[in-house]
Structure formats: C-alpha cells, structure tokens
C-alpha cells in the first residue's frame, strides 16, 4: 500500500497453494523458512517478562504493595531496579526477591522468580526494570496512575469485594428491582408466631419516624406488633405524629421523662406480647423480607432462640453503602467485637429475663448479648442484608467513634462476661472503637510437644529451631524433629549437634514414604506433652508470646484446635485462617483457601477480621495446636490425605465434635512459603486433585453450603 492507502498489489492464494509453497520453501530455502517459523520462539527465549499478580495498599496507606513474577531465560543473572518517571533510580522503593522455580514453557527452560515491591503512593510514576545481560531483552512493569488503577482492580485479593462502593451499588440496584416485583409474588407462610418490635424514641425526626414505621408496615410477614416508647413527651410534633398512627398493631407508650436507652427499651420489653422481641432503632429501616426470613428460620428450626442478619448503612443522600456481611454465630469474635449488632431478635422469655442494664448504657446491647450467649447458643444468622442503619447527625452510626463512655461500658461488660464464665482473662481497650482485646492467662504450664517433619533443608530447620529456643517466653516445651528420608550428610550432622545444643530437642526417624499425616501421627506417638503443636520447618518465630497465646486458647474446654497468623518474609499475610468456598454448581472446584492472603502485615482486613482472634472452620497445620486428648479422640490426621488438606480435614472433624477452631491473631510467625504459589503440574497435580476429591466427598456440606464463618459474599 502507498501513503494514500491505495492498493498497489494484491494476490489471493488458496489453502492448497499456501501449503505447497510452504513445502517448497522448506525444501529449497530451508534456513530462511526455519528462521521465519522460529522467530517468535527465539524472541521469547531471550525476552524477560514481568507479570503482576497483586496490588494492594499498605496498612497505613503510604505505599502500594505489588507482587508478581519475573519470567526469565535460564542461566542469566538478573539485575532488578526501579526507576522514577524521570529515568532515575528510585531509592525509596523496597524490592524483595522470593523463591525461583525452574519451568519449561513452550519447550524452553525458564526461571520464574517471585518479587514484592513497596512503592510510595505519592502520585508519581515508577517502573520496575529487569535486565538479564546482553543476550536478553529487558523486561519492565510500569506503575503510572492508569496502570495502578487497572492493577488495583484486577490484582487485588478476592475477599469481600461485594462491599466495595461500585459492586455493592450494583447489588442494591438488583435488590430494588426484585423488591419492585413483590406485588406479583406469593410469600405465604404457615408460621403463626408473633414478633414484638420494640423501638425507643428520643427526639426522633418526623421523616425518620415515618420511614421507620413504613418499613415495618410494609413487611411481607404481617404478624407483628410495633411498640413505640416515647421518652420525649415535650416534643409536641413527635407526639402529634404518633397520635396519627392508625394501624392497630402499633402501640405507643409515652413516658413522663427520658429513662435512658436501657430504661426506655425495658418498658417496651415489659409490654411485649409476642413470641419474640425484636430490637429496632428509631431512625433505621428494614428490608421488606426481614421478619419473613426470621419466621422462616424459626418455623424450620423451632429451637432457635435468637436471630440476626447482615446490614448496611443508609446515608444522608438515601444511598445504601458499606454493607456488613457477618459471620454465623462466632463466640470468640463476639468476645472482641459486637459484630451481631442489628437486627437482633430474641425469644421473649430470654428478653424479659435479661432486660437491658442501665449501668452499661452505650454498650447495653453488647452486655445483653454477652449475657444471652451464656444461656443459649441457638443463635442463627440470616446471611442477607435486611437492616439499614442510618448515618445522620443524630444517629449512633455516625457518632459511635466519639463515645469513649460506650467503649468503656463495652469493656466492663466483656470483663464481667469473662468472670461469669470462669475465664482467666482481662478485657482491654484497643485503638479501634468498639473493638476489644482479651489477654488470657494460663491456668497451668503443661508440656507442649512441637512436632516438626523434616527432609534435609538444614539452614531452614536451623532458623526454625533457633527462633523457637531464643524467642519463646513459654519454656515448658519439647521439640521432636521427624526425619524423613534425608540424603545430605550435613543434615545428620546438624541432627547430632542440635540435640547437644538444646536438651529439649530430639530426633526421630520415619522410614516410610512421604505422607504428612502418617509422619505427624508417628511423631505424636513419641512425644509426652498434654498439648501438641504441629509446625512446618520453614517457619520462624517473630514475637515471644506466640506459644503462650495459643495455649491460652487451647486450654479452654470448648476449643479443639488453634492456628497462628503467618506472614510471608515480605511482611504480608500468608495465613489468617482458612475458609471453605461453596460451589455454585457441580463443575466448580470450591473448597479451602487462605483468607486475607497477601494483605499487609497490619492491614485490618474486612471488619478488622485479619487482626482479631475468632472462631473459624479451619486453620493451617503449618502452625497448629491441639490437645492430645482431642487428637487421640479423632485418631490423629487422616492418612488418606498424604500431602494436602489433612489439616482442613482435621479441623472439620474437630468442629464435628462441637469444639471450636480458633484463629489466634496474636501468635505471629514467618512462613517462608513462596510469595506467589503457582499451579501444581504433572503427578503433583494429579495427587492434589485426588486429595481435593477426597475432601469434597468427606465434607460435601461445606462445598454446597459454603463456610459458616465467611458468608457467600466474601469472595464475590
């Protein structure tokens, strides 16, 4: 074509002609034909590729954390640096290289190296440049504003994305479309129980009053009474508006003066005639399905004593924002934060027995819940956003962070709860309002047996054992290293010296093929501790209180296993618990994943769940403690799980004993696992899939129903 885009030459070839021309070219001009054929391959063989896998903000918001993989030709020495937009080397960027793995890609030997960058969030452009020398083509990864926006969208952790403004706005729009179709739907239910909805009023703005009342009147389930307790009789307009409410199911109780939030609410509880009492704030609103979903649950499970649901905020612009997708009943999470909040519905007999206590005003609902769970744990979570918590100048949602008295009231309520339960712990305030910390004390100092399987890897094992011995404040422990088919002389020399160096270290030999479950079961039989700690050799203790902290949870009768918080060496999260992802259809894999993986070390995560101790379905046995009695009751690890999922299976069996699996956020270790683990290949992939199938067969209910502690919205 010429510069005027006019066709100057054109010829069409049939596929047959092309095939014969190709054969002739290889026969009479082989060198050129082969060069043309292999040009892409030759280019790839010399090219360095840089691929981002993650981009998140640091916990303090000052930097971007980017992880990725450098894929380079085998045998070249890499030079890695970051330059600024002006082409100068950026010394304010942290670069950490991880593990390198040899791979064959397209028949070519390549090396994949993990990396982590911490790039200042200063609005400037940065570029990662990787040079392999004269025989390679430089690879680079640019971080300008457009690239950062793109990477943060497609390379962020997949936890609770549904709570982000854009995604949640889409979900709310779909919900509104669904609610608009209600007139043509039939939602009959045979349940006959009655809900008593108690609402204390205090200078309630009339607009909020009408919206609150309308949200009750418009409930799909209609067997309710609405008890409005007016503590401000001097508000003439409010009293007049209450007089105009015509629905006979609405009862107004006017007090002579304000008795405080607890006193006002208690008047309503006393007057309640329903089977269940529902606590409802005067300026909030309900989804039309709120009472219907509650009635459904109670009809299906008559022993249900209390219910709560997911919630969001209703802002001053009338938008629904910041949803809280909650855990199913989670005792240890409740003990550090009132995650239940709204819409609490309690069997009337419990509500009338417990009432609210005025001395805990500001945290009266938290105190009520803590006393309730001492009487019953038949508490059900409806995993659906059915409550809208209004954000306004008069609402508690907007001012909660400024109420120091409420924070202290919550701490006192928690301390009284611990004392009543006979738990040797101290309730402490934290830097985050409405979040607490419990410092548990040990009731005794039993022997803890630490079992570490090992094959060669002397320096890795040395780092692990030295860190335990040098950094652990709890001293009544033994270490059993289970030798598994090592071949290096240095390994056996280290076994001899470490046993001499530390009198509480012993070596045992496993003669069979590698089977993680069997090796640990064998090791346990050679230990003496009341408590067992399973530990990977590629871990390193960070803080001295890790072992005593795990023991303080594990000593409780209701706890069967405890897991630690593990970090990659780049100070991002490797493990903050394990969750089971449900399968939306039979073809999906589902199953266990690590939650909050790759977040910054101190990033609180969604609803601070990456930094607070709580109950979960499973934790990793890279660092997991259990009682010997529980281990023996379960007959140890299931040896059918040779490599993968043995810890998940063990934890789910612990849960089947009605014992808790606790994630201990205060037990902190490094885990020198690859920063960005790739997919298994070959026989390893076959074995992985086989063991995944075993887990899916054994625990099908988790694949169908998902994880009770992390709901279906966690990975949307």
Phi, psi and omega in degrees: 000142177268183185290352176261015178058033175262138180289122180254344178205137179208135176209135180257139177240139173283163178299326179295317179296318179299318181297317181289323177297321178297317179296319179296321179298316179295329183282317188255346180217058191299316184301314181293321181295315179294323179296317178295318182296322188262010186297320179295318182294318180293322178297315181296323184296336182256352187269139171264128179248139177240122184237121177283142176241344183204143170215117177223163176276148172293163185297330180266001177077007184272346186215158167265137173255118179242132174241156179185192183229133172260116178256116188228160175299145179295142172092354181263147178270121186273139171246117185244128177210165176240131178246155178276176179296344178267004177085008180262150179296133182265109181276353181266015178249129178272130179238125177235126177263141181253212185283144176254138182233131175280134180219158172252122180236117182060031180083359181254141178280121181233163177238127177253124183240128177285149174217157173226133176242146167240108188252130180303138175270069184247011178081358181270164179267137176229156181218126174277127182238127180238120183244132179250011180105186188297328187272004181237157174265134185296140173254150180210161178219121187263140176238075169263180187298321180292318180294317180299317178298318180293311183296322181293339178276319186257348183239034177255156179301146188267047180242122175058036173297334181298343180274352180293150186306312182294313181294317181291328176300320177295317180296321179293323179297319177294323179295317180296321177298320180294316181295330179293343181266005189298328185300333183265008183248152179248120182237044179298144177215139185277353182298136183246006183290158184244136177260132172256109183265115185257123182232109173282130181254136176215103181049045184289125174302138186299323179300315180293321179302310183295321179293321178296311180296317180300324182292335175279313180302327183271014178294141176298317178271124193253358182272084183213163167231142181248114182255110181259116182257104184269112181261007180233072181296342179286347179279095187298315182296320179296316179298320179295320179295322179293324179296336184272355180286119190261342184296126184293345178278354180262125178242133180251126175246117180257119179273160180283342178196171180285123180261008185087161186301319180290313181298317180297316181294321181298326175301317180293319179299317181300324183276352185294135179247000184276175177284328180230144175258130180247125180269124188221130180278152191289342183244012181257175180224161181247149168289145181304337183268001188305301183291328179297314179296322178294316180297322177303311182298313183295324178295319180286325183229086185298343180277002178297128181254340180204153179220155171210168185222174172287162183211167173220184177254143174251109186274178186291344177270002180081017181261146176265121188223169170047063180291148173250104176270114194264163171282153163299174188311125190221094188300313183289330174293319179297328182287352175239354181193136176282077181286342183287310176047261184249164341268098186285127179234123189233140174308134189302324181298321177290317181300317182287331177287315188276315185054181175258149183251123186300327183293351178246021178307137187103329175223029184297326179289325178293314177300318179299314181296317181296324177286327179296315184290347174284342181256326180207146172238022171277065186244126189245140178256126173267108186281067182207139181285104184240358183231135180242110184269115187286136172258112176210175181296338182259357188269153175290334181299323183277332187253003187303322184292344182263000186263085179296326180296325179291321179298315181291324177298320178295320179296318180294320178297319180294319180296318178296322178297314179300318181295317180296326182277358180071025180266129184275076184216158179243124178281130184233148173285158175234179178288346181255125180301139177072008174243137185235171177225142178247122174264099179280141174260155180276135178282337179205177178235073183284164176289130174251127180260120180260119182253122183233106172291147181207140169226113183051225177053053186301310184294326177296312180294320180300314179301318181297307184294316179300320181294323178295311185292324187269336188244357185266124181279335176278122192255351183271076179218157172235153178241125174245115175268124179260104180291132185226088170061038175290156182234346186270135180301325182298330180295312183288330174294319178295319177305318181294315185285324182290327177293329177281325182291318182237118184290343180264014178251129176233157179242132174238155184244127175258121186266350184276179176292165183295125173207104187307314182297312182295321180298315180290321176299318178298314181298319180301322180296346181254006181253171187235356188285152173288332179240144182244133176238118178266128189222134174285150180288343181264036176247162179214129179292137180255312185238147192292334187272011188299314186286318178294326178294315179296321177296324183295330173280314188292337181291341180291143182296330185273001183253133180250337180205150180223134178243156182261168171269124184246140180243146165291160179295349176270013178065036168244163189283127171264322183212122171229039182109165181241139175236155178258120178273131180285158177262124178284342173208172186294339183276347181280152183281311181062200174094198192278139171218160175278132179274149177058024177300132175081000171293159177298153186312313184257009177296126183290339182073186182295124180053033177063020187283354176274351185232007179237146180287144187194168175274141179221173178285324185202158173225165181277143176277008169300333170203095184220134179249145173212164174283145174301322181298320178291317180301317181288324178298327180269002183059035174071199177288147176284114186286356171291337176266092188288321186234308187252154169069005178295324179289321178296314178300318180298313181296320179292329174288326172300316179297327179292344175272006184063032173249157186270148169250119187250133168269117182263104184287347181270348177269107191241127178220157168274145173233113187276050172277159180306140179301318185227091186290135178272180178283144175292152180228164174059222183297326178298321178293320178299314180296318180300313181294324179295317181286329172299319178297321178296318180294320180296323178289317184289328187231051184301329183298329178286327178288330180275314187263345182082192186265126181294338182265346174224109189290181184296342181276354187293330183241016178281000000 
